[in-house]
């Protein structure tokens, strides 16, 4: 028992040396809706903090002022109608205060009408496939070769020497800044989950079903995510990388992809 406890303690100490980013809060993201989601999260958080301060404050003050050592005696009434109405009405008002902006944001999150680009995302064990609808462009996105090699036992490669270890891919999803992107998510085998924190998107990929989300990026750059569903032994090795380009750069990239696709088809 002592040996197991010591080994567990050593394991916790070793785990504490991991170099993962120490982030306590959700990111604000790079879309208008991701920022709205963040603001809702912070509003609910501070409401909960205020409720906690009031409730625990009243409890502590009551414990101090009405303790037996000061001669306090218990009340003789069984209930108070006014108090019951009050502690029912106040939570209802608080919930309505939070529900109205939350409902407005949820409606906007589901409004994927009139997209400027639609992309079908299909989960596989253990990679993603991206198909640009009406563009004739599609490709698989798998774990980057550097990460795939470093994760192999006996490779001799230090994972800490690999940039974005287990969070990089060979072919990222490329999208234009400022355009409305509709993402249709499904799966070919088991349940996966397409999760990109900076886009405030986490949607299950379910075989035989299509889930729909959308986003409009306001910044260019490379943004990373992961499959957030336990989809099998290779679950840790199917990251997501979204690369946001300026519209002109994206159009040029898409033209190159179409040309490469046409050339590959002609060569067959």
GIBEL-V341984 format. One record per pair of residues at least 24 apart in sequence whose ideal C-beta (glycine too) atoms are under 10 Angstrom apart, sorted by the first residue. I is the first residue (numbers start at 0). J is the second residue. If there is no record, write none. Layout:
# GIBEL-V341984
i-><I & I>
j-><J & J>
This chain:
# GIBEL-V341984
i-><18 & 18 & 18 & 22 & 25 & 25 & 26 & 26 & 26 & 26 & 26 & 27 & 27 & 27 & 28 & 28 & 28 & 28 & 28 & 28 & 28 & 28 & 28 & 28 & 28 & 29 & 29 & 29 & 29 & 29 & 29 & 29 & 29 & 29 & 29 & 29 & 29 & 29 & 29 & 29 & 30 & 30 & 30 & 30 & 30 & 30 & 30 & 30 & 30 & 30 & 30 & 31 & 31 & 31 & 31 & 31 & 31 & 32 & 32 & 32 & 32 & 32 & 32 & 32 & 32 & 32 & 32 & 32 & 33 & 33 & 33 & 33 & 33 & 33 & 33 & 33 & 33 & 33 & 34 & 34 & 35 & 35 & 35 & 35 & 35 & 35 & 35 & 36 & 36 & 36 & 36 & 36 & 37 & 38 & 38 & 39 & 39 & 39 & 39 & 39 & 39 & 40 & 42 & 42 & 42 & 42 & 43 & 43 & 43 & 46 & 46 & 46 & 46 & 47 & 47 & 49 & 50 & 50 & 50 & 53 & 104 & 107 & 108 & 108 & 108 & 108 & 108 & 109 & 109 & 109 & 110 & 110 & 111 & 111 & 111 & 111 & 111 & 111 & 111 & 111 & 111 & 112 & 112 & 112 & 113 & 113 & 113 & 114 & 114 & 114 & 114 & 114 & 114 & 114 & 114 & 114 & 115 & 115 & 115 & 115 & 115 & 115 & 115 & 115 & 116 & 116 & 116 & 116 & 116 & 116 & 116 & 116 & 116 & 116 & 117 & 117 & 117 & 117 & 117 & 117 & 117 & 118 & 118 & 118 & 118 & 118 & 118 & 118 & 118 & 119 & 119 & 119 & 119 & 119 & 119 & 120 & 120 & 120 & 120 & 120 & 120 & 120 & 120 & 120 & 120 & 120 & 120 & 120 & 120 & 121 & 121 & 121 & 121 & 121 & 121 & 121 & 121 & 121 & 121 & 121 & 122 & 122 & 122 & 122 & 122 & 122 & 122 & 122 & 122 & 122 & 122 & 122 & 122 & 122 & 122 & 122 & 122 & 122 & 123 & 123 & 123 & 123 & 123 & 123 & 123 & 123 & 123 & 124 & 124 & 124 & 124 & 124 & 124 & 124 & 124 & 124 & 124 & 124 & 124 & 124 & 125 & 125 & 125 & 125 & 125 & 125 & 125 & 125 & 125 & 125 & 125 & 125 & 125 & 126 & 126 & 126 & 126 & 126 & 126 & 126 & 126 & 126 & 127 & 127 & 127 & 127 & 127 & 127 & 127 & 127 & 127 & 127 & 127 & 127 & 127 & 128 & 128 & 128 & 129 & 129 & 129 & 129 & 129 & 129 & 129 & 130 & 131 & 131 & 131 & 131 & 131 & 131 & 132 & 132 & 134 & 134 & 134 & 134 & 135 & 135 & 135 & 135 & 135 & 135 & 136 & 136 & 136 & 136 & 136 & 136 & 136 & 136 & 136 & 137 & 137 & 138 & 138 & 138 & 138 & 138 & 138 & 138 & 138 & 139 & 139 & 139 & 140 & 140 & 140 & 140 & 140 & 140 & 140 & 140 & 140 & 141 & 141 & 141 & 141 & 141 & 141 & 142 & 142 & 142 & 142 & 142 & 142 & 142 & 142 & 142 & 143 & 143 & 143 & 143 & 143 & 143 & 143 & 144 & 144 & 145 & 146 & 146 & 147 & 150 & 150 & 163 & 163 & 163 & 163 & 164 & 165 & 165 & 165 & 165 & 165 & 165 & 166 & 166 & 166 & 166 & 166 & 166 & 167 & 167 & 167 & 167 & 168 & 168 & 168 & 168 & 168 & 168 & 169 & 170 & 170 & 171 & 171 & 171 & 171 & 171 & 171 & 171 & 171 & 171 & 172 & 172 & 172 & 172 & 172 & 172 & 172 & 173 & 173 & 173 & 173 & 173 & 173 & 173 & 173 & 173 & 173 & 174 & 174 & 174 & 174 & 174 & 174 & 174 & 174 & 174 & 174 & 174 & 175 & 175 & 175 & 175 & 175 & 175 & 175 & 175 & 175 & 175 & 175 & 175 & 175 & 176 & 176 & 176 & 176 & 176 & 176 & 176 & 176 & 176 & 176 & 176 & 176 & 177 & 177 & 177 & 177 & 177 & 177 & 177 & 177 & 177 & 178 & 178 & 178 & 178 & 178 & 179 & 179 & 179 & 179 & 180 & 180 & 180 & 180 & 180 & 180 & 180 & 181 & 181 & 181 & 181 & 182 & 182 & 182 & 182 & 182 & 182 & 183 & 183 & 183 & 183 & 183 & 184 & 184 & 184 & 184 & 184 & 185 & 185 & 186 & 186 & 186 & 188 & 188 & 189 & 189 & 189 & 189 & 189 & 190 & 190 & 190 & 190 & 191 & 191 & 191 & 191 & 191 & 191 & 191 & 191 & 192 & 192 & 192 & 192 & 192 & 192 & 192 & 192 & 193 & 193 & 193 & 193 & 193 & 193 & 194 & 194 & 194 & 194 & 194 & 194 & 195 & 195 & 195 & 195 & 195 & 195 & 195 & 195 & 196 & 196 & 196 & 196 & 196 & 197 & 197 & 197 & 197 & 197 & 197 & 198 & 198 & 198 & 198 & 198 & 200 & 200 & 200 & 201 & 201 & 202 & 203 & 203 & 204 & 204 & 214 & 214 & 216 & 216 & 216 & 217 & 218 & 219 & 219 & 219 & 219 & 219 & 220>
j-><158 & 159 & 164 & 196 & 196 & 199 & 196 & 197 & 198 & 199 & 222 & 196 & 197 & 199 & 195 & 196 & 197 & 198 & 199 & 200 & 214 & 216 & 217 & 218 & 222 & 176 & 195 & 197 & 198 & 199 & 214 & 215 & 216 & 217 & 218 & 219 & 220 & 222 & 241 & 243 & 180 & 197 & 198 & 199 & 200 & 213 & 214 & 215 & 216 & 217 & 218 & 107 & 199 & 214 & 215 & 216 & 217 & 104 & 107 & 108 & 110 & 198 & 199 & 200 & 212 & 213 & 214 & 215 & 108 & 195 & 196 & 197 & 198 & 199 & 200 & 214 & 216 & 217 & 199 & 217 & 100 & 101 & 103 & 104 & 107 & 108 & 199 & 101 & 104 & 105 & 108 & 199 & 199 & 100 & 104 & 97 & 100 & 101 & 103 & 104 & 105 & 199 & 96 & 97 & 100 & 101 & 97 & 100 & 101 & 93 & 94 & 96 & 97 & 93 & 97 & 93 & 89 & 90 & 93 & 89 & 199 & 213 & 199 & 200 & 212 & 213 & 214 & 211 & 212 & 213 & 179 & 213 & 179 & 180 & 181 & 182 & 183 & 211 & 212 & 213 & 214 & 179 & 181 & 213 & 179 & 181 & 213 & 178 & 179 & 180 & 181 & 182 & 183 & 211 & 213 & 215 & 175 & 177 & 178 & 179 & 180 & 181 & 215 & 246 & 174 & 175 & 178 & 179 & 180 & 181 & 182 & 213 & 249 & 253 & 179 & 180 & 181 & 182 & 183 & 211 & 213 & 172 & 173 & 174 & 180 & 181 & 182 & 183 & 184 & 181 & 182 & 183 & 184 & 185 & 209 & 172 & 182 & 183 & 184 & 185 & 186 & 191 & 193 & 202 & 204 & 209 & 210 & 212 & 239 & 183 & 184 & 185 & 186 & 187 & 188 & 191 & 193 & 204 & 206 & 209 & 184 & 185 & 186 & 187 & 188 & 189 & 190 & 191 & 192 & 193 & 203 & 204 & 205 & 206 & 226 & 228 & 230 & 237 & 186 & 187 & 188 & 189 & 191 & 204 & 230 & 233 & 237 & 186 & 187 & 188 & 189 & 191 & 226 & 230 & 231 & 232 & 233 & 234 & 236 & 237 & 188 & 189 & 191 & 226 & 230 & 231 & 232 & 233 & 234 & 235 & 236 & 237 & 238 & 168 & 169 & 170 & 191 & 226 & 233 & 236 & 237 & 238 & 168 & 170 & 172 & 184 & 186 & 191 & 193 & 204 & 226 & 237 & 238 & 239 & 240 & 170 & 185 & 187 & 170 & 171 & 172 & 173 & 174 & 182 & 241 & 183 & 172 & 173 & 174 & 253 & 256 & 257 & 181 & 183 & 253 & 256 & 257 & 260 & 253 & 256 & 257 & 260 & 261 & 264 & 173 & 252 & 253 & 254 & 255 & 256 & 257 & 259 & 260 & 256 & 260 & 169 & 170 & 171 & 172 & 173 & 256 & 259 & 260 & 168 & 169 & 170 & 168 & 169 & 170 & 171 & 172 & 237 & 238 & 239 & 240 & 168 & 169 & 170 & 236 & 237 & 238 & 166 & 167 & 168 & 169 & 233 & 235 & 236 & 237 & 238 & 167 & 168 & 169 & 170 & 171 & 238 & 240 & 168 & 169 & 169 & 236 & 238 & 236 & 235 & 236 & 221 & 223 & 238 & 240 & 238 & 223 & 225 & 235 & 236 & 237 & 238 & 223 & 224 & 225 & 238 & 239 & 240 & 221 & 223 & 238 & 240 & 223 & 237 & 238 & 239 & 240 & 242 & 240 & 240 & 242 & 221 & 222 & 223 & 238 & 239 & 240 & 241 & 242 & 243 & 222 & 224 & 239 & 240 & 241 & 242 & 243 & 240 & 241 & 242 & 243 & 244 & 248 & 249 & 252 & 253 & 256 & 198 & 214 & 215 & 216 & 222 & 241 & 242 & 243 & 244 & 249 & 252 & 215 & 216 & 219 & 243 & 244 & 245 & 246 & 247 & 248 & 249 & 250 & 252 & 253 & 215 & 216 & 217 & 218 & 219 & 220 & 243 & 244 & 245 & 246 & 248 & 249 & 215 & 216 & 217 & 218 & 219 & 243 & 245 & 246 & 249 & 214 & 215 & 216 & 246 & 249 & 213 & 214 & 215 & 216 & 212 & 213 & 214 & 215 & 216 & 241 & 243 & 211 & 212 & 213 & 214 & 210 & 211 & 212 & 213 & 214 & 241 & 209 & 210 & 211 & 212 & 213 & 208 & 209 & 210 & 211 & 212 & 209 & 210 & 210 & 228 & 230 & 230 & 231 & 228 & 229 & 230 & 231 & 234 & 226 & 228 & 229 & 230 & 226 & 227 & 228 & 229 & 230 & 231 & 234 & 237 & 224 & 225 & 226 & 227 & 228 & 229 & 230 & 239 & 224 & 225 & 226 & 227 & 228 & 239 & 224 & 225 & 226 & 227 & 228 & 239 & 222 & 223 & 224 & 225 & 227 & 239 & 240 & 241 & 222 & 223 & 224 & 225 & 227 & 221 & 222 & 223 & 224 & 241 & 243 & 222 & 224 & 239 & 241 & 243 & 224 & 239 & 241 & 227 & 228 & 227 & 227 & 228 & 228 & 230 & 241 & 243 & 241 & 243 & 244 & 243 & 243 & 243 & 244 & 245 & 248 & 249 & 244>
